[in-house]
Amino acid sequence: MVHTDGKKNSQEDHEAKRTYKPEEIVGKLRQVDVIHCQGMPMSDACRQIGVSEVTFYRWCKEYGGTQADHLKRLREWKTRTGGCGSR
């Protein structure tokens, strides 16, 4: 909600989009997996870590099965090669 003076209220500032590092994403994917395996519905597990189901499934598609150490090596490789990984 935007007030007449153009400022957002404090609740919306708290709900601002956040950018996660790949290592954080892998950790959050693991968190959801553990929570879901304990019997919580997927939608509630996603809500508990603070992301939407759509974001969770997008992350699964992009990072699913990726280990944190693999991400570190990938980032180091991209730094050495200037990020050129496309064909």
C-alpha positions, 0 to 999 in steps of 0.5 A, a space after each residue: 500500500 502506498 500512502 498519499 506521500 508516496 511512501 510504503 508502510 513498514 510491513 511492505 518494506 519487510 516483505 521486500 524481495 530478497 536475493 539469495 546466494 546459491 548456497 542459501 538456496 540449496 540450504 532452503 531446499 534441504 530445509 523444505 525437504 526435511 519439513 515436508 518429510 516430517 508430514 507438513 504439506 509442501 505449501 506450509 513448508 515453503 511458507 515456513 522458510 519464507 518463499 512461495 511454492 512457485 519460487 521453491 519449484 523454480 529453485 528445484 528445477 535450477 538447483 535440485 540435486 546440487 551440493 553446496 561444494 559443487 556451487 562453490 567450485 562452479 562460482 570459482 570456475 565462473 570467476 576464473 573464466 569470466 562467467 563464460 559458460 554458454 556455447 
